Amino acid sequence: MSYKLRMWVSLTLFALWLITGITGIILLIAPLAAQFGLTLPVSLADTLHTYLGFAFFGLSFVHIALNWSAMKAYFRKLRS
C-alpha cells in the first residue's frame, strides 16, 4: 500500500508541477502576447496557478512524510 501511495503522490506532484509551470509561463508572457494581438486565458491560468500551487505545496508535505526515511539516509550520506 505504501508503495502505491508514494507512487500516486509522486505522479500527482509531477502533474501539479507541470500545470503550475505552464500556467506560470502563460501569466508571464500574457502582457507581451497582448502587444501582438494574442489573447491568452489569463483568468483561467491565474485561478489554476493559485489553487494548484496550494495543492502542490500541501502535497509536498505528504511526499516528505512518505519519504522521510529515505531522506534521512540521504542526509546521513551527505554528512559523511
Beta strands, then each sheet from edge to edge (+ up, - down):
end
